[in-house]
Amino acid sequence: MSTISNGLGQTEIEGTVVKTTVAAVLYDIDGGKEVWIPRRVILGGNTIEEDDTDLSIADWWLKQEQLL
């Protein structure tokens, strides 16, 4: 998984949004692992749509899910 920390408690991860709901997005990380991510932990989460790429996600959530 390719990541870039912005130094502000968020990390950008590469992938593609596969599906969206009101509360979360299904994200395919680098074509290998799909994970549901709550919109509340994504920078600009309320505007994310299918086929969007490269999300900035809260570090605390990535660590909790063992993705960082």
Residue, then its C-alpha position, 0 to 999 in steps of 0.5 A: m500500500s502506498t501512503i503519504s503522510n501530510g503531517l496533520g494527522q492524515t495520510e493519503i492512500e492510493g486506491t479506488v472507491v468501489k461503492t458508496t453509502v451514506a455512512a461509508v465508502l468501499y475502497d479498493i486499496d491498490g487493487g488488492k484489499e477492499v475495506w469499508i471506510p467511514r466517511r467521517v474519517i475521510l477528508g472531504g468524506n461527504t463528497i466522495e463518489e464511486d471511482d474517486t481515487d487517493l483518499s486522505i484518511a485520519d491516521w488514528w483510524l488507519k492505525q486502529e484498522q492496522l492499515l498504517 
